[in-house]
Amino acid sequence: QVTTVVGQAPSLPSELPVYLSGGEPFSETVTWDSVSSSLYAKEGSFTVKGTVAGTTVSLKVVVKKTAADSDVSYVNPSGFITVPVGSTFASAKELLGSSVWVVFTNGGDERKTVTWSSSGLDLSKKGTYRITGTVDGTSLKAVGYVRVTDTKGSTDGFATIRRYVKVNTSATTEAALL
């Protein structure tokens, strides 16, 4: 859901998470249909459609009469990180980062501090985990994805990277994706 004020075009997210057939998430660009100014000319709500990875998606837009700067339209996803089995939550948090971009209903954006929760994350088992964090000054949650692999070794000196692959790819290993 995205919130905007009367007379102001909504700020729609440029990327959305997409999941491979094995459940692996990655971020993909979304192309939104055009939004007529008549839809946000008065208080209420409407749905805007878009396309991501060949699939039609929809997003509810709520139009309010007025909004304070503290009203947030959306929080950009933090990212997708990979850590080896046995990593500490502190090292995973460091890779995810201590802040996320938030977009306000007035069109402004800024980085805000995020406090990540380890709830649902098991760093002792391989898998891909969705975690959330509390964004300072908002009631919204940030989202991050942690992929735990059986690869041993240090993550020191490595940066988080994004790999974009076609949906329904037959690649089953990271090496095949390179």
N, C-alpha and C positions, 0 to 999 in steps of 0.2 A: 504494500500500500504506500502511496505517495500523497503528501499533503501540500496544498498550495493555497494562496489567498486569491480572492476575487480579483480578476483582471490580470493576473500574473500566470504565464505559461508554467506548467509543472516541470520540474527538473527530473527527467527520467534517467534511470541508471544506464550507463553505456555498456555494462557487462553483467552477465548473470552466470551462476554456476551451472555446469552441464556435467552429467555423469556418464562415464563409459559403461559398457555392458557388465564389466566386472565390479562396478560400483565406485570406480575412481573418479573423483571430481576434478574439474578444471574450469577456468573462466573463459567465456566465449562472448564475443561482441553481439549485441542485440540491436536490430533495426526496428524502430518503432514506426507505426503508421502516423501520418500527420494528425495533429490535434487542432480542431477548429477553435478559434478564440471564443466562439459562442458557448462552448462547453464549460469554460471557466469564467464566464461573464457573470455568473450568479452562484450563490451558495448551493451546495449539493454534492453529488458525486457522479462519476462516469467511469467507464472502462475503456482503456486504450489497448489495442492489440499490437503485437510485434512478432518478429521472427528471430529465432536464435537456433543456429545449427540446423536449419531447415524445418524447425518445429514452430508452430504458432503458439504464442504465449499471450497472457493478458495480465493487466495490472490495474487495480482499482485506484482512482484518483479522487481524493476528497478535497472539495473546495470550501474553505472557511471564509467568513467575512473578514476577520482580522487574525493575525498570528503574531506571537512574540518571537524574538530571535531564538528563544529556547526551544521552539517547536522545530523538530528535525524532520525533513522529508524522508531521508534514508541514510543508512550507514553503509559505506562501501565495504565489501567483503575484505577481510584482512589479507587473505592469501592462502596458499597451499604450501606446506613445508614437509620435508622428509627428514626423519631422525632415525637412528638405529635403535633396535630393541635395547632397553636398559637405560636410555637417556633420562635425564632429570627433567621435571616439569619446568624448572628454571631455565634450562637450555632451550626447551621448546618455546617458552614465552619470549625469550630473547630473539629467536628467529621470527616469531610472529610479529614482534614489535610492541612497543608500549603505547602506540597511538594509532588511530584510524581517521580517515577523512569522513566528516559528516557534512551533509548538504542541508541547509536550512530552507524553510518554506519561503523565505524572502529572496532566495537565489544565491545567498552567500554560502561559502563553505570554509571549513577550517579543520585542522587536525585537533583531535581531542584525545585525552588519555583514556586508555582502556585497561580494565582489570580482568584478566583472563581467569576462567574457572576450570579446574581440572576434572570436574564432574563428567563421568562417562569416558574419560581418557585412560587407557591402560597401556602404559609405556613398556610393559613386560611382555606384550603380545603383538605380533604382526597384525596390521590392519590399517584401515583409514577411518579416522575419527573426526566427527564434527564437534567443535567446542564453541562455547559462547563466552563473551566477556561483557561486563557492564561498562557503558560509555559514560564518562564523567559529564554530569550536567544534563543527562537525558534519561528517559525511561526505556530507551531502545537497547537492543543487544547487538554487539558486533559478532560476526561469525568468522571462524577460521577452521582450516582443515589440516590435520596432522596425519601424515602417513608414516607408520612405524614399520621399518624393514628389518630383516635379519642381517643386513650388512653391518659388519663391525668396523670400527675406526672412528677417528675424530671428525667432527664437523667444523672444527676451528679453521678459519680462513676460507670457508665456503659461503657463498651467498645464495639466498633463495632465488630460484629461477622458475619461470613458468614454461611448461611445454604444452604447445597446442597441437593436438592431433585430431584427425577426422573422427567423427562419431562412427561407431560400429567398426572401428579399425580391428584388424586381426592381430595386431601387435600385442604380445603378452608379456614382454619384458621391457625394462627401460632402454636396454641396448637396441632393441628393435625400433624404438621410437626416435632414436637419434638420427 
